[in-house]
Each structure stands twice: as C-alpha cells, then as structure tokens.
Amino acid sequence: MKMNYYILKNGQLVRKESTVYFIFAKNENSENKSTFVSEIDGDEINFETENVSDKPEYEKRILPVEQIEAIYAYGRVSLSSGVISLLSKYKIPVHFFGYYGNYESTLFPSDFFLSGYMHIKQAEFYLDPLKRIILARKIIEGAGKNIIKNLEYYNNEGNDLNQEIITIKNHLSNLEFFSNINELMAIEGTIRNLYYKSFQKFLKNTFQFSGRKKHPPDNPLNAMISFGNSLLYTITINAIYHTQLDQTISFLHEPSERRFSLALDISEIFKPLLVDRTIFKLINKDIINENDFIKELNGCLLNKSGKEKFIRDFEERLKTTIKHRNLGRNVTYERLIYLESLKLSKHLLGLEEYSPFVIWW
C-alpha cells in the first residue's frame, strides 16, 4: 500500500540519479524515522544542491518514491526539474499549502488518464439543467445522511440531538422540490450550519464555537475544520486524478478558474466521515489542546504539533478498512473516495445510476 508523505518543514527536494532527497536545516528535535517532518522557523534555505550533503548544518532524508502516493508540502519547499521528472515517472503529485494550511496548488504528473469522451459527457451533464440538478441533489443527500450518522452516534451517547436530526432529515426530504443550484447550495449551507452549531452539545467545552469562519479561521475549531477540509480536498483530487473524470467540471459547486471544483463536490460527501470524526476524536480524547494552536490578531491556525497530531489521526482514518458491501472485500476509507469517483463516471457514461456513499456501519 502506498503512503502519503507530508512535509511540514522548509527545505528543498533534490535528485541524485534515481533517488529523491528532502534537504532541511538540522533540528535537534526532529524525528528521523518519521514520515512527518516538524516545521522549523526561519527563512527559506538557499544552497547549491550539489554541495548540500557536505554541509553539517543540513540534514537529508530519502523519499521512497516507489511507495509514495502523493506529497503534501506545508513548508516552503523548492524542487528541481530533475525531481519533477522523477516524480512524474512515478505518477506522484505534489500539493502545496499556504500559511493557514489552505490549499494553493498542485504539481501534477502528465494526464495519463485523460479522456476527451469523458470530458464531453461531463459537460453534457453540466449543461443539461435537469441532469445537473439530479446529481447536485444526490451529493447533498450523501453529505446530509452522513452528517445524520454522526449526530445519531452522539445522540445515542446521551446528547440531545433529536431536533437537529429531525430538521436535517426534513431538509433532505424536500430536496426534490428545488430545481435551482443556488437554492440547493442554500439548503446545503443551512444543514451544515445547524450541524456545526450542534458541536457544542457533544464536544468538550474547552473548544468554544460561535459559528463557521474560514478566511482566516478565528478559533481552534474553525482552524481544524479548515485544515481538515483542505486536506480532504487534495486527497479527493488524488482519487479523481486516477479516473478519467475532468477535475474542473462539477455539478453542485459552480466550475470556476483556479480550482478543481469536482473535488469540492465529492469531498462534501466524505467530510463527516474523515474530517469531522478526526476532529471529534482529537478533542474528546484530549489528544489536541489549546497549546497546539497559534492565535494571531486576525486568526488562528494549527502549529507544528497540532498539524502533526491532526495529520497522524487523519492518515490513520484514511487507512482504516471496512468490508465493502458490493465488492465483498476490505477497502480503506481512502479507497472509498476513488470508488465514489468511479460510480460517478459510470453514471455519466449511462452504465449505472449514481447513488452517493452513505456510512453503513
């Protein structure tokens, strides 16, 4: 099984023959055997790549390219054309994130799975109002039902969430009466806001939450939601990349420049399972606390220890397996996103009607 490789440090990716190294300033607290690389302070590293291995103030770590699914760069990372060539050979994308953990861009290998026919079919479904609205409803249905699954779990744990569950179920039952994308987006926003407000009923009181704020997040809970959603977005981009789907043509979210809007659609369905449950565990099991955040005048973000804790639990969740009801074999949660993309592909090709993923366990 291939792994995701996270870089939380400033440095450079360099190549020597068929090996890629990550070069970074030495830190006495770094964990040499870990996939996770702790963030360091300071400016970007400037050095000649051919001489760096001889400098005692720098450390290098081998990247096992044969075993890597994707690279996630949270630090300031530079890379050479030789590295890009080798990563492209192994079909390894590199995702880059900004200061607040927000997604910025992806360096993709060549579009190996590119299909002009699929592009045409996606455009056909997007341009047909009825076909598009049907898919948009299904995406909201999948996300809403997975939200209900989370609420039902905590309701059974003794938290009074009956009203929230009933209200969300009513919203979902009325989706068929909406034939406008903007109206559907408003319903989706209403459901999610109600869901977020319910967090106060089952999360520990140390994390106060007055509402969702994104740019930038203003408290630890918003910081975790933004960080997790951004991470899931790139995981979904990876899954779609391995299909023939066009990343830029979506059905619930409006296609626009500078973003892969189809990943926004599909990731909505998996936020309750992957992002939200990661947050619930980190908070309620006291894994993460106020010391894992940096609070600034204009916002709040996870610090290096907070990022490591979040990524570690998120990765553990991605690799969790469940017996698939249709395939009859165990698949990882991460694989479910790829399978969801395939289901959408079959729908667009007229092979099988799309039914959104809903947590069945």
N, C-alpha and C positions, 0 to 999 in steps of 0.2 A: 504494500500500500504506500502510495506516495504521500509526502507531507507538505504542509505549508511552512514556509520559512519566513520568520519575522525579524526585521532589523529595526531596532529602536535606538540606534546609535549613529553618530555622524561618522562618515568614512567613505571608502572607495571600494568598488568591486573591480578587481583586476584579473587578467587571464595570463596564465603561463602554460603554453601548449594546450592540453585538453582539461586543464584544471582552473576553476574559478576560486579566487580568494576574496574574503572580505577583510580589508585592512582598516584598523582603527587605533586611536591612541590608547595606550595601556591604561587600564583601570584596575587597581588592586582588588576591587570588589567584584570584578567580572567573573561569571561562571563559565569556564572554558568548555565544559561538556554540554552546556545547554543550547538548545535551538534559539532560546530567547537571548537577545543581546541588550544589556542595560543601556539606557540613554546616558550620555555624558554632556556636560556643559561645554561651552566654548565655540569658537568659530569653526568653519569647515576646514578640513585637513587639506593642505596643499603640499604635494610632494611629487617627485618623479617616480612613476610606478616601477621602473626597473631597479631602483635603488632602495625602495621602501623596506624590503625584507632585511636589509642590513642595518636598519636604524633601531636601536634598542628601545626607543620611546614608543614604537608602534608594535602592534600585535596582529597576526593574520590568522584567519580561520578558513578552513576549506569548506566550500559548499558542495555537497554531494549531488551534483546536478541530475544524476540518473534517478535520484529518489525524491526530487522536488516537484511539487505540483504547481506552486506559484510563490513568488517572493513579494512580501509586503514591507515597504520601506517607510518607516515612520520618522527616521532621522534624515539628515541631509546627506544623501548618497549620490555619488557620481559613478559613472561606469563608462568603459571604453567601447569602441566599436568591436573589438575582439570579443569582449564579454557578450555584447548584444548578439553577435553572430552565433556564439556557442549556445546561449540561452534559446535563441530561435531554433537551432537544430533540435533541441530537446523539448520544444513547444512550451517554454516556461514564460508566462507573462510576469511583468514587474509592475506592481501597483504602488503609486506614490500618494502620500497623505500629507496634509498641511499641519500647521501648528496645533490646531484643536482636534486633530485626528480625523478631519474631514477629507473625504476622497478628492484627489486633484486630477490624476491622470493615470493611464495605463500604457506601458510599452508592450505591445502585442507582437507575438511571432506572426508570420505571414498567415493570411486567412486560409488555412488548409481545408476547412470545411465549407468554404464559401459556395453558395448555390444561388444562381440567378433566378431559378424557378421558385425557390422558397421566398426570395425577396419579392417576387411578383405576387405570390399568394398572400403574403403578409400585407402588402399594400392593398390588395383587393379587399381583405377583411377590414382594414383600417378605413378605407374609403366608403365601404358599404355601411351606412348608419345602423342598420339592424344587426348585421353580423358583429360589428364592433361593440354595440351595447350589450349583446348577449355575453360576449367574453368579459366585458368590464363588470357586469353583474356577477359572473362566476368568480372573478378574482376577489371582489368584496365579500362574496358569500364564503369563500375559503378562509379569508383572513378573519371574518367575523365569527365563524364557527370555531376556529382555533382560539380566538380570544375567549369565547364562552367556555371552552375546555379548561383554560387556565382559571377562570373565575369559578367554575364548578368545583375544581380541586380545592381551592381555598375556602369556598363555601362549605364544603364537606369537612373542612378542618375547624369549623366553628365560627367562621367570619360571616356576617350577614351581608351577602351579596345577591340575594334573590331579586331585588328590584333592578339591579344593573343587568342581570342575566335576562330577565323578562323584557326589559326595554330593548336590549340589543337583539333579542330574538324577534321582537315586533318589527324593528327596523329591517331585519333581513327578510322577513316575510313580505314586506312591502316593496322590495327591490323591483319586482316585475312591473310595478306601476310607474317607474321612472324610465323615460326614454331619452334623457339628456345627460351627457357626460358630466357637465358641471353639477347637475343635481345629484348624480351618483357620488361625485367627489365630496359634495357637502355631506351626504349621508355617511360616507366613509370617515370623514373628519369628526362627525358627531359621535359615531361609535367609538372611535379611538379616544376622543376627549373624555367620554364617560368612563372608558376603561382606565385611562391614566388617573383620573380622579379617584377611582376605587383603590388605587395602590395604597392609600393611607390606611385602609382597613386591614391590610394583611402584611405590610412591610413594617419593620421596626421603626420606632418613632425618631430614631437618630437622623433619619433622612426625610426631611420635610419637603413637600412637593406642592407648589401652588398652581402648577399648570405647565404645559409644554412650551418651552422656548428653545429655539435652535441656533440662532446666529448672533452671538455665540450662546451656548448653553449657560444658564445663570446659576445653577446649583449642581451638587454632585449627582443627583438622579438624572437630571437632564443631560449632564455630561456623559453618563453611562449609556443613556438611550441613544444619543447622537453617535458616540463611539461605536456602539454595537450595530446600529443601523448601517453605518458606513462600512463596517467590516463585512456584514452580511451582503451588502450591495456588491462588493468586489468578489465575494465567494460566488454570488449568483452570476456575475459577469463571467467568471471562470467556467461555470456549468454551461452557460449558453454558448460560450466560445467552442465547446466540444460538440455542438449540434450545428445544423445548417441554418438556424434562425438568424435573422438580422437584428443586431443589438439595438438599432435605432428606431425600429417601428414597434410601437406599443399600442395598447388598447384602452387601458384605464387612464394612465398618465399621458399627457399630450407629448408627442415627439417634439424635441427641440434641439437646438445646437448644443454641443459640448457636454452631452450626457447620453448614457446608454439607458434609454427610458424603458426598454423591455425588462431590464433587470430591476427597475423600480416596481414594475407590475408584479413580477414573480416573487420578489423578496417580501412584498406585503403579506403574502400567504404564510411565510416562514418566520416572520418576526416573533409571533407569540411562542413558538417552539424553541427558537435558537437564541434570540436576543433577550426577550423578556424573562425566560426561565433562567438564563445565565445571571441576570440582574437579581432576580428573586433569591437565588441561592447565595450569591455573594453577600447580599445584605443580611438575610435571615440567619445565615450560618456564621455571621461575624467574620467573614473572610476579608472583606473590604471595610474600611472605616474612613473617617474624615482626614486622616493623615495621608491617604492615597490620592489626594486632590490638591491642585494648585488653584487658589482663589485669587482672582485679579479684579481690578476695578470694573472691567467690562464683561467679566465672565468667569467660568470655572472649567477646569479640564483635569483629566487624569494625569498624575505624574508618572514617573517611570515605574514605581512599584505598583501603582494602580493599573497601568497598561498591562504589565506582566501578569497580574492576577486575573484581569479580565480575559486576556488572550488565552491564558492557560486553561481556564474553565471553558471558554468558548470552543477551543480546539478539542477538549475532552468530549464536549457535547457533540461536535461535528463527527467524531469518530465512534460515538455510541451506535450500536447496531440494533435493529429491530427486524423481526421476520415479516417480510413483505407479504401482504395478503394475496396479491395476484401472482407474484413471481415465485412464492413458496420458498424463498431463501432469505438469509440475513443480508441486509443492506445498511450502510451507515446513514445517519441523518444527512450528511453532506451529499450522499448519492441521491437522496430523495429529491433534491433540487434539480439535479440533472434529469432524473426520471420525469419530473414535472415539465421540464422543457421539452422532453420527447413527447409527452402527452399533448402539449400544445401544438407541436409540429404535426402530429397525426391529425389533429382537429383541422388545421389549416389545409392539409392535403386531402381532407374528406375521408380519411381512413377510420376515424374513431371520434365520437363526440367527447369534447373535453369536460372532465369533471375535476374540480380543484381538490388538491390534497387537504384532507382533514385528519387531525390526530385521532387515531382509532384505539389508542391504549391509555 
